[in-house]
Every structure is written in C-alpha cells, then in structure tokens.
Amino acid sequence: VEDAGPRIVKSKRFAMMPMTPEEAVGRMELLGHGFFFFTNIDTSRAAVVYGREDGDVGLIDEAD
C-alpha cells in the first residue's frame, strides 16, 4: 500500500474579522501561533501573517 502523504486530521471554522496586518501579528503573538489567517482591512481580501525563521513576519495577501 502506497503512503498517500499527510492527512488532514483536524479542521476548524471561525469568523474572520477585518484587521490590519499589524493587528493580525498581535493576535498571532497573543495566541502563540506561527501564523494567523484574517481579512486584510486595507484590501478586503483574505491574508495570512506568519512567523519567519529569521524572527521577522511575512504577509501573504490574496491576489486580485
């Protein structure tokens, strides 16, 4: 039997609140998570902030 790779073993649903990327970084740090998924108030699109190995934070914004 071939290994099908990683499996999704947990799923969550939550309301995404509009906020700035800076506010999202604060929430990420408050929760102690490595990333935070939110609605970017500047673009009205889905976005993710994430902690980088160099200690800085990255931002991924949904494209137009």
C-alpha positions in Angstrom: 0.0 0.0 0.0 1.4 3.4 -1.0 1.6 6.2 1.5 -0.9 8.9 0.4 1.0 11.6 2.3 -0.1 13.8 5.1 -3.7 13.6 6.2 -6.0 16.4 7.4 -6.7 15.3 11.0 -8.2 18.4 12.4 -10.5 21.1 11.0 -11.6 24.5 12.4 -14.1 27.1 11.4 -14.0 30.7 12.6 -15.3 34.1 11.8 -12.6 36.2 10.0 -12.5 39.7 11.3 -11.2 42.6 9.2 -8.0 44.0 10.7 -4.7 45.4 9.7 -1.7 43.2 9.2 -0.1 44.7 12.3 -3.2 43.8 14.4 -3.1 40.3 12.9 0.6 40.0 14.1 -0.5 41.0 17.6 -3.3 38.3 17.6 -0.8 35.7 16.3 1.6 36.5 19.1 -1.1 36.6 21.7 -2.3 33.2 20.6 1.2 31.8 20.4 0.7 30.5 16.9 3.1 30.5 13.9 0.5 32.1 11.6 -2.8 34.0 11.6 -5.4 34.0 8.9 -7.5 37.2 8.6 -9.3 39.6 6.3 -6.9 42.5 5.4 -8.9 45.7 6.2 -6.7 47.5 3.6 -7.6 45.2 0.7 -10.8 43.4 1.9 -9.2 40.1 0.9 -8.0 37.0 2.8 -4.5 37.2 4.1 -2.0 35.4 6.4 0.8 36.7 8.5 3.4 34.1 9.6 6.5 34.0 11.7 9.7 33.5 9.8 12.8 31.7 10.9 14.8 35.0 10.9 12.4 36.4 13.6 10.6 38.7 11.2 7.0 38.3 10.0 5.8 37.5 6.4 2.5 38.6 4.9 0.6 36.7 2.2 -2.2 38.6 0.6 -4.9 37.1 -1.7 -4.3 38.3 -5.3 -6.7 40.4 -7.3 
